[in-house]
């Protein structure tokens, strides 16, 4: 039986290459994540305003949840408020997504209600006076017309 002998130099090169590829991959992933976080940080006020425009009740509901959390458990409530301020870009993106889904849900429910109950149509109210038709004269048939009809 023959055994194949591998040199250690080839195995070491593969290990180093794998480690270098992994380090480059994680550096690239870090750069992409940093870019996305910066973009989200700068867009967060617009996202928050968009959430208010789409459905202000989601933002009000989030604020009420924070207030109720402070009333029930003061420590957790304050921690949640501080966390909301620190992670404001994520909170604003969450509120925008929730407002969008809430608006779509309401639109679909309204469409189903209209389909179920039927749409109201515009109508024009007509006068209730009876129609008057002009009197028509009766013509006597001539004998030639009688011959043609028979």
C-alpha atoms as an extended CHARMM CRD file, in Angstrom:
* protein
*
       150  EXT
         1         1  UNK       CA              0.0000000000        0.0000000000        0.0000000000  PROA      1               0.0000000000
         2         2  UNK       CA              1.2920000000        3.3530000000       -0.9210000000  PROA      2               0.0000000000
         3         3  UNK       CA              0.8320000000        6.3950000000        1.1880000000  PROA      3               0.0000000000
         4         4  UNK       CA              0.8440000000        9.8300000000       -0.2110000000  PROA      4               0.0000000000
         5         5  UNK       CA              3.0300000000       12.2970000000        1.5470000000  PROA      5               0.0000000000
         6         6  UNK       CA              2.0620000000       15.9720000000        1.6340000000  PROA      6               0.0000000000
         7         7  UNK       CA              4.4790000000       18.7160000000        2.2560000000  PROA      7               0.0000000000
         8         8  UNK       CA              3.7560000000       21.0590000000        5.1500000000  PROA      8               0.0000000000
         9         9  UNK       CA              4.5100000000       24.1380000000        3.0270000000  PROA      9               0.0000000000
        10        10  UNK       CA              1.4360000000       23.5920000000        0.8420000000  PROA      10              0.0000000000
        11        11  UNK       CA             -0.8610000000       23.1050000000        3.8430000000  PROA      11              0.0000000000
        12        12  UNK       CA              0.4870000000       26.2270000000        5.5550000000  PROA      12              0.0000000000
        13        13  UNK       CA             -0.0670000000       28.3200000000        2.4240000000  PROA      13              0.0000000000
        14        14  UNK       CA             -3.6800000000       27.1930000000        2.2280000000  PROA      14              0.0000000000
        15        15  UNK       CA             -4.2630000000       28.0760000000        5.8800000000  PROA      15              0.0000000000
        16        16  UNK       CA             -2.7510000000       31.5350000000        5.5000000000  PROA      16              0.0000000000
        17        17  UNK       CA             -4.7410000000       32.1550000000        2.3150000000  PROA      17              0.0000000000
        18        18  UNK       CA             -7.9620000000       31.1390000000        4.0720000000  PROA      18              0.0000000000
        19        19  UNK       CA             -7.2460000000       33.4300000000        7.0020000000  PROA      19              0.0000000000
        20        20  UNK       CA             -6.4340000000       36.3660000000        4.6950000000  PROA      20              0.0000000000
        21        21  UNK       CA             -9.6430000000       35.8290000000        2.6900000000  PROA      21              0.0000000000
        22        22  UNK       CA            -11.6500000000       35.6690000000        5.9110000000  PROA      22              0.0000000000
        23        23  UNK       CA            -10.0670000000       38.8870000000        7.2530000000  PROA      23              0.0000000000
        24        24  UNK       CA            -10.7110000000       40.7100000000        3.9510000000  PROA      24              0.0000000000
        25        25  UNK       CA            -14.3200000000       39.4760000000        3.9800000000  PROA      25              0.0000000000
        26        26  UNK       CA            -14.9210000000       40.7610000000        7.5180000000  PROA      26              0.0000000000
        27        27  UNK       CA            -13.2790000000       44.1090000000        6.7240000000  PROA      27              0.0000000000
        28        28  UNK       CA            -15.5530000000       44.4890000000        3.6910000000  PROA      28              0.0000000000
        29        29  UNK       CA            -18.5680000000       43.5180000000        5.7770000000  PROA      29              0.0000000000
        30        30  UNK       CA            -17.5850000000       46.1100000000        8.3950000000  PROA      30              0.0000000000
        31        31  UNK       CA            -17.2260000000       48.8440000000        5.7430000000  PROA      31              0.0000000000
        32        32  UNK       CA            -20.6490000000       48.0270000000        4.2630000000  PROA      32              0.0000000000
        33        33  UNK       CA            -22.2790000000       47.9710000000        7.7140000000  PROA      33              0.0000000000
        34        34  UNK       CA            -20.6760000000       51.3100000000        8.5990000000  PROA      34              0.0000000000
        35        35  UNK       CA            -21.9760000000       52.8450000000        5.3440000000  PROA      35              0.0000000000
        36        36  UNK       CA            -25.5030000000       51.5440000000        5.9590000000  PROA      36              0.0000000000
        37        37  UNK       CA            -25.4900000000       52.8300000000        9.5470000000  PROA      37              0.0000000000
        38        38  UNK       CA            -24.2830000000       56.2920000000        8.4690000000  PROA      38              0.0000000000
        39        39  UNK       CA            -26.9570000000       56.4190000000        5.7800000000  PROA      39              0.0000000000
        40        40  UNK       CA            -29.6200000000       55.3220000000        8.2580000000  PROA      40              0.0000000000
        41        41  UNK       CA            -28.3710000000       57.9070000000       10.7770000000  PROA      41              0.0000000000
        42        42  UNK       CA            -28.7140000000       60.7520000000        8.2730000000  PROA      42              0.0000000000
        43        43  UNK       CA            -32.0670000000       59.5550000000        6.9310000000  PROA      43              0.0000000000
        44        44  UNK       CA            -33.6250000000       58.8680000000       10.3440000000  PROA      44              0.0000000000
        45        45  UNK       CA            -35.3510000000       62.2820000000       10.6980000000  PROA      45              0.0000000000
        46        46  UNK       CA            -36.9320000000       61.7920000000        7.2690000000  PROA      46              0.0000000000
        47        47  UNK       CA            -37.9850000000       58.2730000000        8.2070000000  PROA      47              0.0000000000
        48        48  UNK       CA            -39.5510000000       59.5690000000       11.4190000000  PROA      48              0.0000000000
        49        49  UNK       CA            -41.4330000000       62.3240000000        9.5730000000  PROA      49              0.0000000000
        50        50  UNK       CA            -42.5480000000       59.7600000000        6.9960000000  PROA      50              0.0000000000
        51        51  UNK       CA            -43.9150000000       57.5670000000        9.7850000000  PROA      51              0.0000000000
        52        52  UNK       CA            -45.8640000000       60.5270000000       11.1610000000  PROA      52              0.0000000000
        53        53  UNK       CA            -47.2620000000       61.3450000000        7.7120000000  PROA      53              0.0000000000
        54        54  UNK       CA            -48.2550000000       57.7570000000        6.9080000000  PROA      54              0.0000000000
        55        55  UNK       CA            -49.9130000000       56.9520000000       10.2240000000  PROA      55              0.0000000000
        56        56  UNK       CA            -49.3290000000       59.2380000000       13.1830000000  PROA      56              0.0000000000
        57        57  UNK       CA            -51.0800000000       56.7870000000       15.5130000000  PROA      57              0.0000000000
        58        58  UNK       CA            -48.1240000000       54.3890000000       15.3950000000  PROA      58              0.0000000000
        59        59  UNK       CA            -45.7500000000       57.1020000000       16.6460000000  PROA      59              0.0000000000
        60        60  UNK       CA            -48.2500000000       58.1790000000       19.3100000000  PROA      60              0.0000000000
        61        61  UNK       CA            -48.7170000000       54.5410000000       20.3120000000  PROA      61              0.0000000000
        62        62  UNK       CA            -44.9560000000       54.0870000000       20.6730000000  PROA      62              0.0000000000
        63        63  UNK       CA            -44.7710000000       57.1980000000       22.8640000000  PROA      63              0.0000000000
        64        64  UNK       CA            -47.6710000000       55.9690000000       25.0010000000  PROA      64              0.0000000000
        65        65  UNK       CA            -45.9570000000       52.6030000000       25.3520000000  PROA      65              0.0000000000
        66        66  UNK       CA            -42.8250000000       54.3460000000       26.6560000000  PROA      66              0.0000000000
        67        67  UNK       CA            -44.8620000000       56.4510000000       29.1240000000  PROA      67              0.0000000000
        68        68  UNK       CA            -46.7660000000       53.3930000000       30.3770000000  PROA      68              0.0000000000
        69        69  UNK       CA            -43.4920000000       51.5090000000       30.7480000000  PROA      69              0.0000000000
        70        70  UNK       CA            -42.1000000000       54.3400000000       32.9050000000  PROA      70              0.0000000000
        71        71  UNK       CA            -45.2560000000       54.2320000000       35.0650000000  PROA      71              0.0000000000
        72        72  UNK       CA            -45.1280000000       50.4520000000       35.5190000000  PROA      72              0.0000000000
        73        73  UNK       CA            -41.3920000000       49.9490000000       35.8480000000  PROA      73              0.0000000000
        74        74  UNK       CA            -39.4230000000       53.1720000000       36.1390000000  PROA      74              0.0000000000
        75        75  UNK       CA            -35.9990000000       51.6530000000       35.5740000000  PROA      75              0.0000000000
        76        76  UNK       CA            -36.9810000000       49.7510000000       32.4510000000  PROA      76              0.0000000000
        77        77  UNK       CA            -38.9310000000       52.7500000000       31.1640000000  PROA      77              0.0000000000
        78        78  UNK       CA            -35.9720000000       55.1000000000       31.4900000000  PROA      78              0.0000000000
        79        79  UNK       CA            -33.7220000000       52.4620000000       29.9350000000  PROA      79              0.0000000000
        80        80  UNK       CA            -36.1610000000       52.1000000000       27.0250000000  PROA      80              0.0000000000
        81        81  UNK       CA            -36.2610000000       55.8750000000       26.4880000000  PROA      81              0.0000000000
        82        82  UNK       CA            -32.4600000000       56.1340000000       26.5450000000  PROA      82              0.0000000000
        83        83  UNK       CA            -32.2320000000       53.1510000000       24.2020000000  PROA      83              0.0000000000
        84        84  UNK       CA            -34.7560000000       54.7710000000       21.8690000000  PROA      84              0.0000000000
        85        85  UNK       CA            -32.6420000000       57.9150000000       21.7630000000  PROA      85              0.0000000000
        86        86  UNK       CA            -29.3740000000       56.0510000000       21.2230000000  PROA      86              0.0000000000
        87        87  UNK       CA            -30.8330000000       53.7360000000       18.5860000000  PROA      87              0.0000000000
        88        88  UNK       CA            -33.0360000000       56.4300000000       17.0280000000  PROA      88              0.0000000000
        89        89  UNK       CA            -32.1690000000       55.4430000000       13.4270000000  PROA      89              0.0000000000
        90        90  UNK       CA            -33.4180000000       51.9170000000       14.0530000000  PROA      90              0.0000000000
        91        91  UNK       CA            -36.4710000000       53.1300000000       15.9760000000  PROA      91              0.0000000000
        92        92  UNK       CA            -37.4110000000       55.5270000000       13.1740000000  PROA      92              0.0000000000
        93        93  UNK       CA            -37.0070000000       52.7870000000       10.5500000000  PROA      93              0.0000000000
        94        94  UNK       CA            -39.1400000000       50.4660000000       12.7070000000  PROA      94              0.0000000000
        95        95  UNK       CA            -41.8370000000       53.1240000000       13.1300000000  PROA      95              0.0000000000
        96        96  UNK       CA            -41.8620000000       53.8300000000        9.3830000000  PROA      96              0.0000000000
        97        97  UNK       CA            -42.2530000000       50.1330000000        8.6060000000  PROA      97              0.0000000000
        98        98  UNK       CA            -45.0040000000       49.7450000000       11.1750000000  PROA      98              0.0000000000
        99        99  UNK       CA            -46.8200000000       52.8640000000        9.8880000000  PROA      99              0.0000000000
       100       100  UNK       CA            -46.5620000000       51.6160000000        6.2930000000  PROA      100             0.0000000000
       101       101  UNK       CA            -47.9530000000       48.1970000000        7.1830000000  PROA      101             0.0000000000
       102       102  UNK       CA            -50.7140000000       49.7870000000        9.2680000000  PROA      102             0.0000000000
       103       103  UNK       CA            -51.7080000000       52.0650000000        6.3740000000  PROA      103             0.0000000000
       104       104  UNK       CA            -51.7200000000       49.1760000000        3.9040000000  PROA      104             0.0000000000
       105       105  UNK       CA            -53.8170000000       47.1080000000        6.3060000000  PROA      105             0.0000000000
       106       106  UNK       CA            -56.3530000000       49.9280000000        6.6490000000  PROA      106             0.0000000000
       107       107  UNK       CA            -56.4620000000       50.3960000000        2.8690000000  PROA      107             0.0000000000
       108       108  UNK       CA            -57.1110000000       46.6880000000        2.3070000000  PROA      108             0.0000000000
       109       109  UNK       CA            -59.8250000000       46.6270000000        4.9840000000  PROA      109             0.0000000000
       110       110  UNK       CA            -61.4850000000       49.6760000000        3.4070000000  PROA      110             0.0000000000
       111       111  UNK       CA            -61.3400000000       48.0540000000       -0.0290000000  PROA      111             0.0000000000
       112       112  UNK       CA            -62.9200000000       44.8670000000        1.3340000000  PROA      112             0.0000000000
       113       113  UNK       CA            -65.6270000000       46.8950000000        3.0830000000  PROA      113             0.0000000000
       114       114  UNK       CA            -66.4040000000       48.7650000000       -0.1470000000  PROA      114             0.0000000000
       115       115  UNK       CA            -66.5050000000       45.4810000000       -2.0480000000  PROA      115             0.0000000000
       116       116  UNK       CA            -68.7980000000       43.9130000000        0.5440000000  PROA      116             0.0000000000
       117       117  UNK       CA            -71.1680000000       46.8700000000        0.9740000000  PROA      117             0.0000000000
       118       118  UNK       CA            -70.8620000000       48.2960000000       -2.4990000000  PROA      118             0.0000000000
       119       119  UNK       CA            -69.7110000000       51.7130000000       -3.5630000000  PROA      119             0.0000000000
       120       120  UNK       CA            -71.9330000000       54.7100000000       -3.2920000000  PROA      120             0.0000000000
       121       121  UNK       CA            -72.5100000000       56.2570000000       -6.6580000000  PROA      121             0.0000000000
       122       122  UNK       CA            -73.2550000000       59.8380000000       -7.5170000000  PROA      122             0.0000000000
       123       123  UNK       CA            -76.7530000000       60.4360000000       -8.7480000000  PROA      123             0.0000000000
       124       124  UNK       CA            -78.7140000000       63.3210000000      -10.0690000000  PROA      124             0.0000000000
       125       125  UNK       CA            -82.1210000000       63.9920000000       -8.6400000000  PROA      125             0.0000000000
       126       126  UNK       CA            -84.7380000000       64.3180000000      -11.3380000000  PROA      126             0.0000000000
       127       127  UNK       CA            -87.9460000000       66.3400000000      -11.2230000000  PROA      127             0.0000000000
       128       128  UNK       CA            -91.0010000000       64.3060000000      -10.3590000000  PROA      128             0.0000000000
       129       129  UNK       CA            -93.3180000000       66.0280000000      -12.8280000000  PROA      129             0.0000000000
       130       130  UNK       CA            -94.9410000000       63.7890000000      -15.4110000000  PROA      130             0.0000000000
       131       131  UNK       CA            -93.6430000000       63.8580000000      -18.9210000000  PROA      131             0.0000000000
       132       132  UNK       CA            -95.8250000000       65.4990000000      -21.5500000000  PROA      132             0.0000000000
       133       133  UNK       CA            -95.7480000000       64.0780000000      -25.0220000000  PROA      133             0.0000000000
       134       134  UNK       CA            -97.0770000000       66.0220000000      -28.0180000000  PROA      134             0.0000000000
       135       135  UNK       CA           -100.2170000000       64.6240000000      -29.5570000000  PROA      135             0.0000000000
       136       136  UNK       CA            -99.7270000000       62.7450000000      -32.7680000000  PROA      136             0.0000000000
       137       137  UNK       CA           -102.1040000000       62.8570000000      -35.6890000000  PROA      137             0.0000000000
       138       138  UNK       CA           -103.5190000000       59.6380000000      -36.9530000000  PROA      138             0.0000000000
       139       139  UNK       CA           -103.1280000000       59.1150000000      -40.6320000000  PROA      139             0.0000000000
       140       140  UNK       CA           -105.5590000000       57.1590000000      -42.6660000000  PROA      140             0.0000000000
       141       141  UNK       CA           -104.0840000000       54.5040000000      -44.7620000000  PROA      141             0.0000000000
       142       142  UNK       CA           -104.6240000000       54.7920000000      -48.3960000000  PROA      142             0.0000000000
       143       143  UNK       CA           -105.8210000000       51.8940000000      -50.4420000000  PROA      143             0.0000000000
       144       144  UNK       CA           -102.4240000000       51.5920000000      -52.0990000000  PROA      144             0.0000000000
       145       145  UNK       CA           -100.7670000000       51.0680000000      -48.7400000000  PROA      145             0.0000000000
       146       146  UNK       CA           -103.3740000000       48.4450000000      -47.8500000000  PROA      146             0.0000000000
       147       147  UNK       CA           -102.5810000000       46.5570000000      -51.0230000000  PROA      147             0.0000000000
       148       148  UNK       CA            -98.8800000000       46.5310000000      -50.2190000000  PROA      148             0.0000000000
       149       149  UNK       CA            -99.3710000000       45.2390000000      -46.6860000000  PROA      149             0.0000000000
       150       150  UNK       CA           -101.4820000000       42.2370000000      -47.6280000000  PROA      150             0.0000000000
